[in-house]
Amino acid sequence: MIEIKEITEDNYERVIKLEVNDDQKKYVAPNVKSLADCYVYRNNNDVFPFAIYNDEEIIGFIMFYTEDEEKEITIWRIMIDKEYQGMGYGKRALEIALEYINDKTIYEKVYIDYVVGNEIAMRLYERLGFKFDKTNEYNEVVMKYIIER
């Protein structure tokens, strides 16, 4: 069963060891950088990292950035370890993330982005209902998902 769980002192080292395939490294930040970003932005109380589990095995990482006043949340990072790609885990993890976000009734919009050229991410996000919003200054395509209540 796929689920997301908080990053703790018991699992963070396993999360850091997760990697994407070599050809994806230009699109996905290493998890150690993501956890460092969490540390840097810790005083904002708006960055939330999670491990993605398949039963008891950590297979990926996901991180949210929230903007409560705007009722928006961004899936800032998501990755599935190279050993578990192509098995539907990324799609299922995003579905679970959207369920988690939907349960937090404050949010009305969900954003996610990908680096231009990452066609696999684009197709996955589109299949889940994300729509093009804009291209930002970092050469990333930002997509938006509207939560309907």
N, CA, C and O atoms as a GROMACS GRO file, in nm:
protein
  596
    1MET      N    1   0.084  -0.117   0.000
    1MET     CA    2   0.000   0.000   0.000
    1MET      C    3   0.089   0.125   0.000
    1MET      O    4   0.183   0.135   0.079
    2ILE      N    5   0.059   0.217  -0.088
    2ILE     CA    6   0.135   0.342  -0.098
    2ILE      C    7   0.080   0.442   0.003
    2ILE      O    8  -0.041   0.462   0.013
    3GLU      N    9   0.171   0.506   0.076
    3GLU     CA   10   0.132   0.612   0.168
    3GLU      C   11   0.248   0.708   0.187
    3GLU      O   12   0.363   0.676   0.155
    4ILE      N   13   0.216   0.826   0.239
    4ILE     CA   14   0.321   0.923   0.269
    4ILE      C   15   0.330   0.936   0.420
    4ILE      O   16   0.230   0.938   0.492
    5LYS      N   17   0.457   0.945   0.467
    5LYS     CA   18   0.482   0.958   0.610
    5LYS      C   19   0.587   1.067   0.632
    5LYS      O   20   0.671   1.092   0.546
    6GLU      N   21   0.579   1.131   0.746
    6GLU     CA   22   0.674   1.237   0.779
    6GLU      C   23   0.818   1.188   0.775
    6GLU      O   24   0.847   1.070   0.799
    7ILE      N   25   0.908   1.280   0.743
    7ILE     CA   26   1.050   1.252   0.750
    7ILE      C   27   1.090   1.264   0.898
    7ILE      O   28   1.057   1.362   0.965
    8THR      N   29   1.160   1.162   0.947
    8THR     CA   30   1.201   1.159   1.087
    8THR      C   31   1.348   1.120   1.095
    8THR      O   32   1.412   1.092   0.994
    9GLU      N   33   1.400   1.118   1.217
    9GLU     CA   34   1.538   1.074   1.235
    9GLU      C   35   1.553   0.926   1.201
    9GLU      O   36   1.664   0.879   1.177
   10ASP      N   37   1.444   0.853   1.198
   10ASP     CA   38   1.449   0.711   1.165
   10ASP      C   39   1.452   0.682   1.015
   10ASP      O   40   1.496   0.575   0.974
   11ASN      N   41   1.406   0.777   0.933
   11ASN     CA   42   1.398   0.746   0.789
   11ASN      C   43   1.471   0.843   0.697
   11ASN      O   44   1.481   0.817   0.577
   12TYR      N   45   1.522   0.954   0.750
   12TYR     CA   46   1.579   1.054   0.660
   12TYR      C   47   1.702   1.003   0.583
   12TYR      O   48   1.723   1.042   0.468
   13GLU      N   49   1.783   0.916   0.645
   13GLU     CA   50   1.901   0.866   0.573
   13GLU      C   51   1.861   0.778   0.455
   13GLU      O   52   1.926   0.782   0.350
   14ARG      N   53   1.755   0.702   0.470
   14ARG     CA   54   1.706   0.621   0.357
   14ARG      C   55   1.651   0.711   0.247
   14ARG      O   56   1.667   0.680   0.129
   15VAL      N   57   1.587   0.821   0.285
   15VAL     CA   58   1.535   0.915   0.186
   15VAL      C   59   1.649   0.979   0.108
   15VAL      O   60   1.640   0.994  -0.014
   16ILE      N   61   1.756   1.016   0.178
   16ILE     CA   62   1.871   1.078   0.111
   16ILE      C   63   1.934   0.984   0.009
   16ILE      O   64   1.984   1.030  -0.094
   17LYS      N   65   1.932   0.855   0.035
   17LYS     CA   66   1.995   0.758  -0.056
   17LYS      C   67   1.914   0.730  -0.182
   17LYS      O   68   1.967   0.671  -0.277
   18LEU      N   69   1.788   0.770  -0.186
   18LEU     CA   70   1.707   0.747  -0.304
   18LEU      C   71   1.762   0.828  -0.421
   18LEU      O   72   1.811   0.939  -0.403
   19GLU      N   73   1.754   0.770  -0.541
   19GLU     CA   74   1.805   0.838  -0.661
   19GLU      C   75   1.713   0.813  -0.780
   19GLU      O   76   1.642   0.712  -0.786
   20VAL      N   77   1.715   0.907  -0.872
   20VAL     CA   78   1.648   0.888  -1.000
   20VAL      C   79   1.750   0.835  -1.099
   20VAL      O   80   1.870   0.831  -1.071
   21ASN      N   81   1.702   0.794  -1.217
   21ASN     CA   82   1.794   0.750  -1.323
   21ASN      C   83   1.883   0.867  -1.365
   21ASN      O   84   1.846   0.983  -1.350
   22ASP      N   85   2.000   0.834  -1.419
   22ASP     CA   86   2.096   0.937  -1.458
   22ASP      C   87   2.035   1.040  -1.554
   22ASP      O   88   2.063   1.159  -1.542
   23ASP      N   89   1.952   0.995  -1.649
   23ASP     CA   90   1.895   1.088  -1.746
   23ASP      C   91   1.789   1.180  -1.685
   23ASP      O   92   1.745   1.274  -1.750
   24GLN      N   93   1.747   1.154  -1.561
   24GLN     CA   94   1.648   1.238  -1.494
   24GLN      C   95   1.711   1.340  -1.399
   24GLN      O   96   1.643   1.430  -1.351
   25LYS      N   97   1.839   1.325  -1.372
   25LYS     CA   98   1.903   1.412  -1.273
   25LYS      C   99   1.901   1.559  -1.311
   25LYS      O  100   1.910   1.646  -1.224
   26LYS      N  101   1.887   1.590  -1.439
   26LYS     CA  102   1.878   1.730  -1.481
   26LYS      C  103   1.741   1.789  -1.450
   26LYS      O  104   1.721   1.910  -1.457
   27TYR      N  105   1.645   1.702  -1.416
   27TYR     CA  106   1.509   1.747  -1.388
   27TYR      C  107   1.473   1.745  -1.239
   27TYR      O  108   1.382   1.816  -1.198
   28VAL      N  109   1.543   1.666  -1.160
   28VAL     CA  110   1.502   1.642  -1.021
   28VAL      C  111   1.617   1.673  -0.926
   28VAL      O  112   1.728   1.620  -0.942
   29ALA      N  113   1.591   1.758  -0.828
   29ALA     CA  114   1.693   1.790  -0.728
   29ALA      C  115   1.717   1.669  -0.638
   29ALA      O  116   1.624   1.594  -0.609
   30PRO      N  117   1.841   1.650  -0.594
   30PRO     CA  118   1.867   1.541  -0.499
   30PRO      C  119   1.789   1.564  -0.369
   30PRO      O  120   1.766   1.678  -0.330
   31ASN      N  121   1.751   1.456  -0.304
   31ASN     CA  122   1.673   1.468  -0.182
   31ASN      C  123   1.748   1.539  -0.071
   31ASN      O  124   1.687   1.604   0.014
   32VAL      N  125   1.880   1.528  -0.069
   32VAL     CA  126   1.957   1.598   0.034
   32VAL      C  127   1.940   1.749   0.017
   32VAL      O  128   1.935   1.822   0.116
   33LYS      N  129   1.932   1.798  -0.107
   33LYS     CA  130   1.906   1.940  -0.130
   33LYS      C  131   1.766   1.978  -0.083
   33LYS      O  132   1.747   2.083  -0.022
   34SER      N  133   1.670   1.892  -0.112
   34SER     CA  134   1.532   1.920  -0.069
   34SER      C  135   1.523   1.929   0.083
   34SER      O  136   1.458   2.018   0.136
   35LEU      N  137   1.589   1.838   0.152
   35LEU     CA  138   1.587   1.842   0.298
   35LEU      C  139   1.663   1.965   0.350
   35LEU      O  140   1.626   2.022   0.453
   36ALA      N  141   1.768   2.004   0.281
   36ALA     CA  142   1.838   2.128   0.317
   36ALA      C  143   1.746   2.248   0.297
   36ALA      O  144   1.745   2.340   0.379
   37ASP      N  145   1.669   2.249   0.188
   37ASP     CA  146   1.572   2.357   0.167
   37ASP      C  147   1.472   2.363   0.282
   37ASP      O  148   1.436   2.471   0.328
   38CYS      N  149   1.427   2.247   0.329
   38CYS     CA  150   1.335   2.244   0.444
   38CYS      C  151   1.399   2.308   0.566
   38CYS      O  152   1.334   2.382   0.640
   39TYR      N  153   1.526   2.280   0.586
   39TYR     CA  154   1.596   2.338   0.700
   39TYR      C  155   1.606   2.490   0.686
   39TYR      O  156   1.580   2.564   0.781
   40VAL      N  157   1.644   2.535   0.569
   40VAL     CA  158   1.661   2.678   0.545
   40VAL      C  159   1.529   2.752   0.565
   40VAL      O  160   1.528   2.862   0.622
   41TYR      N  161   1.418   2.693   0.519
   41TYR     CA  162   1.288   2.759   0.528
   41TYR      C  163   1.206   2.716   0.650
   41TYR      O  164   1.086   2.742   0.655
   42ARG      N  165   1.269   2.652   0.747
   42ARG     CA  166   1.198   2.596   0.862
   42ARG      C  167   1.124   2.700   0.944
   42ARG      O  168   1.022   2.668   1.005
   43ASN      N  169   1.172   2.823   0.949
   43ASN     CA  170   1.107   2.926   1.030
   43ASN      C  171   0.978   2.978   0.967
   43ASN      O  172   0.899   3.046   1.033
   44ASN      N  173   0.958   2.947   0.840
   44ASN     CA  174   0.835   2.990   0.772
   44ASN      C  175   0.716   2.900   0.806
   44ASN      O  176   0.601   2.938   0.785
   45ASN      N  177   0.744   2.780   0.857
   45ASN     CA  178   0.639   2.684   0.891
   45ASN      C  179   0.550   2.649   0.772
   45ASN      O  180   0.430   2.626   0.788
   46ASP      N  181   0.607   2.646   0.655
   46ASP     CA  182   0.525   2.620   0.538
   46ASP      C  183   0.586   2.519   0.440
   46ASP      O  184   0.538   2.507   0.327
   47VAL      N  185   0.689   2.448   0.480
   47VAL     CA  186   0.752   2.346   0.396
   47VAL      C  187   0.742   2.212   0.469
   47VAL      O  188   0.782   2.199   0.584
   48PHE      N  189   0.688   2.112   0.398
   48PHE     CA  190   0.660   1.985   0.461
   48PHE      C  191   0.712   1.869   0.376
   48PHE      O  192   0.657   1.843   0.268
   49PRO      N  193   0.817   1.799   0.422
   49PRO     CA  194   0.871   1.684   0.348
   49PRO      C  195   0.812   1.552   0.397
   49PRO      O  196   0.784   1.536   0.516
   50PHE      N  197   0.793   1.459   0.305
   50PHE     CA  198   0.740   1.327   0.338
   50PHE      C  199   0.815   1.220   0.260
   50PHE      O  200   0.861   1.243   0.148
   51ALA      N  201   0.826   1.104   0.322
   51ALA     CA  202   0.876   0.986   0.251
   51ALA      C  203   0.755   0.918   0.189
   51ALA      O  204   0.647   0.916   0.247
   52ILE      N  205   0.776   0.861   0.070
   52ILE     CA  206   0.672   0.782   0.006
   52ILE      C  207   0.705   0.636   0.033
   52ILE      O  208   0.814   0.588   0.000
   53TYR      N  209   0.612   0.567   0.093
   53TYR     CA  210   0.630   0.427   0.129
   53TYR      C  211   0.544   0.336   0.042
   53TYR      O  212   0.432   0.372   0.004
   54ASN      N  213   0.596   0.220   0.012
   54ASN     CA  214   0.518   0.108  -0.038
   54ASN      C  215   0.529   0.001   0.070
   54ASN      O  216   0.633  -0.065   0.082
   55ASP      N  217   0.424  -0.016   0.147
   55ASP     CA  218   0.427  -0.097   0.268
   55ASP      C  219   0.536  -0.041   0.360
   55ASP      O  220   0.524   0.073   0.404
   56GLU      N  221   0.640  -0.117   0.389
   56GLU     CA  222   0.745  -0.068   0.480
   56GLU      C  223   0.869  -0.016   0.406
   56GLU      O  224   0.965   0.027   0.469
   57GLU      N  225   0.866  -0.021   0.275
   57GLU     CA  226   0.982   0.020   0.194
   57GLU      C  227   0.967   0.165   0.149
   57GLU      O  228   0.863   0.203   0.095
   58ILE      N  229   1.070   0.246   0.171
   58ILE     CA  230   1.069   0.384   0.121
   58ILE      C  231   1.106   0.381  -0.026
   58ILE      O  232   1.212   0.331  -0.064
   59ILE      N  233   1.018   0.434  -0.108
   59ILE     CA  234   1.038   0.429  -0.254
   59ILE      C  235   1.048   0.568  -0.316
   59ILE      O  236   1.081   0.580  -0.435
   60GLY      N  237   1.020   0.672  -0.238
   60GLY     CA  238   1.024   0.805  -0.297
   60GLY      C  239   1.015   0.915  -0.194
   60GLY      O  240   1.017   0.891  -0.073
   61PHE      N  241   1.005   1.037  -0.245
   61PHE     CA  242   1.006   1.157  -0.162
   61PHE      C  243   0.910   1.258  -0.223
   61PHE      O  244   0.900   1.270  -0.345
   62ILE      N  245   0.840   1.330  -0.136
   62ILE     CA  246   0.751   1.437  -0.182
   62ILE      C  247   0.759   1.551  -0.081
   62ILE      O  248   0.774   1.527   0.039
   63MET      N  249   0.748   1.672  -0.128
   63MET     CA  250   0.758   1.789  -0.041
   63MET      C  251   0.656   1.893  -0.083
   63MET      O  252   0.641   1.922  -0.202
   64PHE      N  253   0.587   1.950   0.014
   64PHE     CA  254   0.486   2.053  -0.009
   64PHE      C  255   0.534   2.188   0.041
   64PHE      O  256   0.611   2.198   0.136
   65TYR      N  257   0.487   2.290  -0.026
   65TYR     CA  258   0.508   2.429   0.018
   65TYR      C  259   0.370   2.492   0.024
   65TYR      O  260   0.298   2.492  -0.076
   66THR      N  261   0.334   2.546   0.138
   66THR     CA  262   0.198   2.599   0.154
   66THR      C  263   0.197   2.752   0.160
   66THR      O  264   0.291   2.815   0.209
   67GLU      N  265   0.089   2.806   0.111
   67GLU     CA  266   0.062   2.949   0.121
   67GLU      C  267  -0.083   2.961   0.166
   67GLU      O  268  -0.175   2.974   0.085
   68ASP      N  269  -0.101   2.958   0.297
   68ASP     CA  270  -0.235   2.951   0.354
   68ASP      C  271  -0.321   3.072   0.320
   68ASP      O  272  -0.439   3.058   0.290
   69GLU      N  273  -0.262   3.191   0.324
   69GLU     CA  274  -0.342   3.311   0.296
   69GLU      C  275  -0.400   3.310   0.155
   69GLU      O  276  -0.510   3.359   0.133
   70GLU      N  277  -0.325   3.254   0.061
   70GLU     CA  278  -0.372   3.247  -0.078
   70GLU      C  279  -0.453   3.120  -0.104
   70GLU      O  280  -0.506   3.101  -0.213
   71LYS      N  281  -0.461   3.031  -0.001
   71LYS     CA  282  -0.531   2.902  -0.011
   71LYS      C  283  -0.471   2.815  -0.121
   71LYS      O  284  -0.541   2.746  -0.195
   72GLU      N  285  -0.336   2.819  -0.129
   72GLU     CA  286  -0.263   2.745  -0.231
   72GLU      C  287  -0.159   2.654  -0.166
   72GLU      O  288  -0.107   2.683  -0.058
   73ILE      N  289  -0.131   2.545  -0.233
   73ILE     CA  290  -0.025   2.454  -0.192
   73ILE      C  291   0.049   2.410  -0.318
   73ILE      O  292  -0.011   2.386  -0.423
   74THR      N  293   0.179   2.399  -0.305
   74THR     CA  294   0.262   2.355  -0.417
   74THR      C  295   0.326   2.222  -0.383
   74THR      O  296   0.382   2.205  -0.274
   75ILE      N  297   0.318   2.128  -0.475
   75ILE     CA  298   0.397   2.007  -0.463
   75ILE      C  299   0.533   2.046  -0.518
   75ILE      O  300   0.556   2.044  -0.639
   76TRP      N  301   0.622   2.083  -0.427
   76TRP     CA  302   0.750   2.144  -0.463
   76TRP      C  303   0.846   2.041  -0.520
   76TRP      O  304   0.918   2.069  -0.616
   77ARG      N  305   0.847   1.923  -0.463
   77ARG     CA  306   0.934   1.817  -0.514
   77ARG      C  307   0.861   1.684  -0.504
   77ARG      O  308   0.784   1.659  -0.411
   78ILE      N  309   0.887   1.600  -0.603
   78ILE     CA  310   0.842   1.461  -0.596
   78ILE      C  311   0.940   1.378  -0.676
   78ILE      O  312   0.985   1.418  -0.784
   79MET      N  313   0.973   1.262  -0.622
   79MET     CA  314   1.060   1.170  -0.695
   79MET      C  315   1.030   1.028  -0.650
   79MET      O  316   0.990   1.004  -0.536
   80ILE      N  317   1.052   0.936  -0.742
   80ILE     CA  318   1.044   0.793  -0.713
   80ILE      C  319   1.181   0.735  -0.744
   80ILE      O  320   1.239   0.764  -0.849
   81ASP      N  321   1.233   0.653  -0.654
   81ASP     CA  322   1.364   0.592  -0.672
   81ASP      C  323   1.369   0.513  -0.803
   81ASP      O  324   1.270   0.454  -0.846
   82LYS      N  325   1.485   0.512  -0.863
   82LYS     CA  326   1.503   0.447  -0.994
   82LYS      C  327   1.463   0.300  -0.993
   82LYS      O  328   1.422   0.247  -1.096
   83GLU      N  329   1.474   0.233  -0.879
   83GLU     CA  330   1.437   0.091  -0.870
   83GLU      C  331   1.286   0.069  -0.875
   83GLU      O  332   1.241  -0.044  -0.896
   84TYR      N  333   1.209   0.175  -0.856
   84TYR     CA  334   1.063   0.161  -0.847
   84TYR      C  335   0.989   0.239  -0.956
   84TYR      O  336   0.866   0.249  -0.951
   85GLN      N  337   1.062   0.292  -1.052
   85GLN     CA  338   0.997   0.370  -1.158
   85GLN      C  339   0.930   0.277  -1.259
   85GLN      O  340   0.969   0.162  -1.278
   86GLY      N  341   0.829   0.332  -1.323
   86GLY     CA  342   0.758   0.257  -1.427
   86GLY      C  343   0.659   0.156  -1.372
   86GLY      O  344   0.610   0.072  -1.447
   87MET      N  345   0.628   0.164  -1.244
   87MET     CA  346   0.536   0.069  -1.181
   87MET      C  347   0.407   0.136  -1.134
   87MET      O  348   0.324   0.072  -1.068
   88GLY      N  349   0.390   0.263  -1.168
   88GLY     CA  350   0.269   0.335  -1.128
   88GLY      C  351   0.276   0.399  -0.990
   88GLY      O  352   0.178   0.457  -0.944
   89TYR      N  353   0.392   0.389  -0.925
   89TYR     CA  354   0.404   0.446  -0.790
   89TYR      C  355   0.398   0.598  -0.790
   89TYR      O  356   0.340   0.657  -0.698
   90GLY      N  357   0.455   0.662  -0.890
   90GLY     CA  358   0.452   0.809  -0.896
   90GLY      C  359   0.310   0.860  -0.909
   90GLY      O  360   0.271   0.955  -0.840
   91LYS      N  361   0.234   0.797  -0.996
   91LYS     CA  362   0.094   0.837  -1.014
   91LYS      C  363   0.016   0.815  -0.886
   91LYS      O  364  -0.059   0.902  -0.842
   92ARG      N  365   0.034   0.700  -0.825
   92ARG     CA  366  -0.040   0.670  -0.701
   92ARG      C  367   0.003   0.765  -0.588
   92ARG      O  368  -0.082   0.808  -0.510
   93ALA      N  369   0.130   0.797  -0.580
   93ALA     CA  370   0.178   0.890  -0.477
   93ALA      C  371   0.114   1.028  -0.496
   93ALA      O  372   0.076   1.093  -0.399
   94LEU      N  373   0.103   1.072  -0.621
   94LEU     CA  374   0.040   1.202  -0.646
   94LEU      C  375  -0.109   1.196  -0.615
   94LEU      O  376  -0.165   1.293  -0.563
   95GLU      N  377  -0.175   1.086  -0.645
   95GLU     CA  378  -0.316   1.073  -0.609
   95GLU      C  379  -0.334   1.082  -0.458
   95GLU      O  380  -0.425   1.150  -0.409
   96ILE      N  381  -0.247   1.015  -0.384
   96ILE     CA  382  -0.254   1.020  -0.238
   96ILE      C  383  -0.223   1.161  -0.188
   96ILE      O  384  -0.286   1.208  -0.093
   97ALA      N  385  -0.126   1.227  -0.251
   97ALA     CA  386  -0.095   1.366  -0.214
   97ALA      C  387  -0.217   1.455  -0.234
   97ALA      O  388  -0.247   1.540  -0.150
   98LEU      N  389  -0.287   1.438  -0.346
   98LEU     CA  390  -0.406   1.519  -0.372
   98LEU      C  391  -0.517   1.488  -0.271
   98LEU      O  392  -0.591   1.578  -0.230
   99GLU      N  393  -0.530   1.362  -0.231
   99GLU     CA  394  -0.627   1.327  -0.127
   99GLU      C  395  -0.589   1.394   0.005
   99GLU      O  396  -0.674   1.448   0.075
  100TYR      N  397  -0.461   1.390   0.039
  100TYR     CA  398  -0.411   1.452   0.161
  100TYR      C  399  -0.441   1.603   0.159
  100TYR      O  400  -0.489   1.659   0.257
  101ILE      N  401  -0.412   1.666   0.047
  101ILE     CA  402  -0.435   1.810   0.032
  101ILE      C  403  -0.585   1.840   0.040
  101ILE      O  404  -0.626   1.938   0.104
  102ASN      N  405  -0.666   1.757  -0.025
  102ASN     CA  406  -0.810   1.778  -0.024
  102ASN      C  407  -0.866   1.771   0.118
  102ASN      O  408  -0.962   1.842   0.150
  103ASP      N  409  -0.807   1.687   0.201
  103ASP     CA  410  -0.852   1.677   0.341
  103ASP      C  411  -0.820   1.803   0.421
  103ASP      O  412  -0.885   1.831   0.522
  104LYS      N  413  -0.721   1.879   0.376
  104LYS     CA  414  -0.687   2.007   0.440
  104LYS      C  415  -0.775   2.112   0.373
  104LYS      O  416  -0.732   2.177   0.277
  105THR      N  417  -0.894   2.130   0.421
  105THR     CA  418  -0.998   2.204   0.349
  105THR      C  419  -0.964   2.349   0.317
  105THR      O  420  -1.038   2.414   0.244
  106ILE      N  421  -0.855   2.400   0.369
  106ILE     CA  422  -0.819   2.539   0.342
  106ILE      C  423  -0.777   2.560   0.196
  106ILE      O  424  -0.797   2.669   0.141
  107TYR      N  425  -0.720   2.459   0.132
  107TYR     CA  426  -0.659   2.478   0.000
  107TYR      C  427  -0.760   2.466  -0.113
  107TYR      O  428  -0.845   2.378  -0.114
  108GLU      N  429  -0.747   2.558  -0.208
  108GLU     CA  430  -0.834   2.560  -0.326
  108GLU      C  431  -0.757   2.530  -0.454
  108GLU      O  432  -0.815   2.484  -0.553
  109LYS      N  433  -0.626   2.555  -0.452
  109LYS     CA  434  -0.542   2.535  -0.571
  109LYS      C  435  -0.417   2.457  -0.533
  109LYS      O  436  -0.359   2.478  -0.426
  110VAL      N  437  -0.378   2.368  -0.623
  110VAL     CA  438  -0.254   2.291  -0.605
  110VAL      C  439  -0.167   2.320  -0.726
  110VAL      O  440  -0.213   2.312  -0.840
  111TYR      N  441  -0.042   2.354  -0.702
  111TYR     CA  442   0.053   2.378  -0.810
  111TYR      C  443   0.161   2.270  -0.810
  111TYR      O  444   0.196   2.214  -0.706
  112ILE      N  445   0.211   2.243  -0.928
  112ILE     CA  446   0.325   2.152  -0.944
  112ILE      C  447   0.400   2.202  -1.066
  112ILE      O  448   0.339   2.262  -1.155
  113ASP      N  449   0.528   2.179  -1.074
  113ASP     CA  450   0.602   2.224  -1.191
  113ASP      C  451   0.698   2.116  -1.238
  113ASP      O  452   0.725   2.019  -1.167
  114TYR      N  453   0.748   2.135  -1.358
  114TYR     CA  454   0.849   2.046  -1.414
  114TYR      C  455   0.940   2.128  -1.504
  114TYR      O  456   0.900   2.231  -1.557
  115VAL      N  457   1.062   2.081  -1.520
  115VAL     CA  458   1.158   2.147  -1.606
  115VAL      C  459   1.120   2.120  -1.751
  115VAL      O  460   1.085   2.008  -1.787
  116VAL      N  461   1.126   2.224  -1.833
  116VAL     CA  462   1.094   2.209  -1.975
  116VAL      C  463   1.176   2.092  -2.032
  116VAL      O  464   1.297   2.085  -2.012
  117GLY      N  465   1.109   2.003  -2.101
  117GLY     CA  466   1.174   1.886  -2.158
  117GLY      C  467   1.140   1.757  -2.085
  117GLY      O  468   1.162   1.648  -2.138
  118ASN      N  469   1.088   1.768  -1.965
  118ASN     CA  470   1.051   1.649  -1.888
  118ASN      C  471   0.910   1.607  -1.926
  118ASN      O  472   0.813   1.631  -1.854
  119GLU      N  473   0.901   1.543  -2.041
  119GLU     CA  474   0.772   1.506  -2.099
  119GLU      C  475   0.699   1.402  -2.014
  119GLU      O  476   0.576   1.402  -2.009
  120ILE      N  477   0.772   1.315  -1.947
  120ILE     CA  478   0.709   1.212  -1.863
  120ILE      C  479   0.631   1.278  -1.750
  120ILE      O  480   0.517   1.242  -1.723
  121ALA      N  481   0.693   1.376  -1.684
  121ALA     CA  482   0.624   1.448  -1.576
  121ALA      C  483   0.503   1.522  -1.631
  121ALA      O  484   0.395   1.518  -1.571
  122MET      N  485   0.519   1.589  -1.744
  122MET     CA  486   0.408   1.664  -1.803
  122MET      C  487   0.288   1.574  -1.828
  122MET      O  488   0.175   1.608  -1.791
  123ARG      N  489   0.310   1.460  -1.890
  123ARG     CA  490   0.198   1.369  -1.920
  123ARG      C  491   0.132   1.316  -1.793
  123ARG      O  492   0.009   1.305  -1.786
  124LEU      N  493   0.212   1.283  -1.694
  124LEU     CA  494   0.158   1.234  -1.568
  124LEU      C  495   0.070   1.341  -1.503
  124LEU      O  496  -0.042   1.311  -1.462
  125TYR      N  497   0.118   1.461  -1.495
  125TYR     CA  498   0.043   1.568  -1.431
  125TYR      C  499  -0.086   1.597  -1.507
  125TYR      O  500  -0.191   1.621  -1.447
  126GLU      N  501  -0.079   1.595  -1.639
  126GLU     CA  502  -0.200   1.617  -1.719
  126GLU      C  503  -0.303   1.506  -1.695
  126GLU      O  504  -0.422   1.535  -1.683
  127ARG      N  505  -0.259   1.381  -1.687
  127ARG     CA  506  -0.351   1.269  -1.662
  127ARG      C  507  -0.422   1.284  -1.528
  127ARG      O  508  -0.534   1.236  -1.511
  128LEU      N  509  -0.358   1.350  -1.432
  128LEU     CA  510  -0.418   1.368  -1.301
  128LEU      C  511  -0.504   1.494  -1.292
  128LEU      O  512  -0.563   1.522  -1.188
  129GLY      N  513  -0.512   1.570  -1.401
  129GLY     CA  514  -0.600   1.686  -1.404
  129GLY      C  515  -0.534   1.821  -1.389
  129GLY      O  516  -0.602   1.923  -1.383
  130PHE      N  517  -0.402   1.825  -1.384
  130PHE     CA  518  -0.331   1.952  -1.379
  130PHE      C  519  -0.336   2.017  -1.518
  130PHE      O  520  -0.330   1.949  -1.620
  131LYS      N  521  -0.347   2.149  -1.518
  131LYS     CA  522  -0.352   2.227  -1.643
  131LYS      C  523  -0.237   2.328  -1.644
  131LYS      O  524  -0.194   2.376  -1.539
  132PHE      N  525  -0.190   2.359  -1.763
  132PHE     CA  526  -0.085   2.459  -1.780
  132PHE      C  527  -0.127   2.590  -1.715
  132PHE      O  528  -0.240   2.636  -1.733
  133ASP      N  529  -0.036   2.651  -1.639
  133ASP     CA  530  -0.060   2.782  -1.579
  133ASP      C  531   0.034   2.887  -1.636
  133ASP      O  532  -0.009   2.992  -1.682
  134LYS      N  533   0.166   2.857  -1.633
  134LYS     CA  534   0.264   2.953  -1.684
  134LYS      C  535   0.400   2.884  -1.692
  134LYS      O  536   0.418   2.774  -1.641
  135THR      N  537   0.496   2.951  -1.755
  135THR     CA  538   0.635   2.911  -1.751
  135THR      C  539   0.706   3.016  -1.664
  135THR      O  540   0.692   3.136  -1.688
  136ASN      N  541   0.782   2.970  -1.565
  136ASN     CA  542   0.844   3.066  -1.474
  136ASN      C  543   0.987   3.100  -1.517
  136ASN      O  544   1.037   3.051  -1.618
  137GLU      N  545   1.052   3.184  -1.436
  137GLU     CA  546   1.186   3.234  -1.467
  137GLU      C  547   1.294   3.127  -1.456
  137GLU      O  548   1.408   3.151  -1.496
  138TYR      N  549   1.262   3.010  -1.402
  138TYR     CA  550   1.359   2.902  -1.388
  138TYR      C  551   1.347   2.798  -1.499
  138TYR      O  552   1.401   2.688  -1.488
  139ASN      N  553   1.275   2.832  -1.606
  139ASN     CA  554   1.251   2.741  -1.719
  139ASN      C  555   1.171   2.619  -1.674
  139ASN      O  556   1.192   2.508  -1.723
  140GLU      N  557   1.078   2.642  -1.581
  140GLU     CA  558   0.988   2.538  -1.534
  140GLU      C  559   0.846   2.570  -1.579
  140GLU      O  560   0.804   2.686  -1.577
  141VAL      N  561   0.775   2.467  -1.618
  141VAL     CA  562   0.634   2.483  -1.652
  141VAL      C  563   0.555   2.460  -1.524
  141VAL      O  564   0.567   2.355  -1.460
  142VAL      N  565   0.473   2.558  -1.488
  142VAL     CA  566   0.390   2.549  -1.369
  142VAL      C  567   0.251   2.505  -1.412
  142VAL      O  568   0.191   2.562  -1.504
  143MET      N  569   0.200   2.402  -1.344
  143MET     CA  570   0.066   2.352  -1.373
  143MET      C  571  -0.020   2.369  -1.248
  143MET      O  572   0.030   2.368  -1.136
  144LYS      N  573  -0.150   2.383  -1.271
  144LYS     CA  574  -0.243   2.410  -1.162
  144LYS      C  575  -0.355   2.307  -1.162
  144LYS      O  576  -0.403   2.264  -1.266
  145TYR      N  577  -0.396   2.271  -1.041
  145TYR     CA  578  -0.508   2.179  -1.019
  145TYR      C  579  -0.604   2.250  -0.926
  145TYR      O  580  -0.565   2.295  -0.818
  146ILE      N  581  -0.730   2.261  -0.967
  146ILE     CA  582  -0.831   2.326  -0.885
  146ILE      C  583  -0.904   2.220  -0.803
  146ILE      O  584  -0.952   2.121  -0.858
  147ILE      N  585  -0.911   2.240  -0.673
  147ILE     CA  586  -0.983   2.147  -0.586
  147ILE      C  587  -1.129   2.187  -0.586
  147ILE      O  588  -1.165   2.299  -0.549
  148GLU      N  589  -1.212   2.096  -0.628
  148GLU     CA  590  -1.356   2.122  -0.631
  148GLU      C  591  -1.419   2.055  -0.508
  148GLU      O  592  -1.402   1.936  -0.486
  149ARG      N  593  -1.488   2.132  -0.433
  149ARG     CA  594  -1.553   2.082  -0.310
  149ARG      C  595  -1.703   2.079  -0.327
  149ARG      O  596  -1.774   2.039  -0.234
   0.00000   0.00000   0.00000
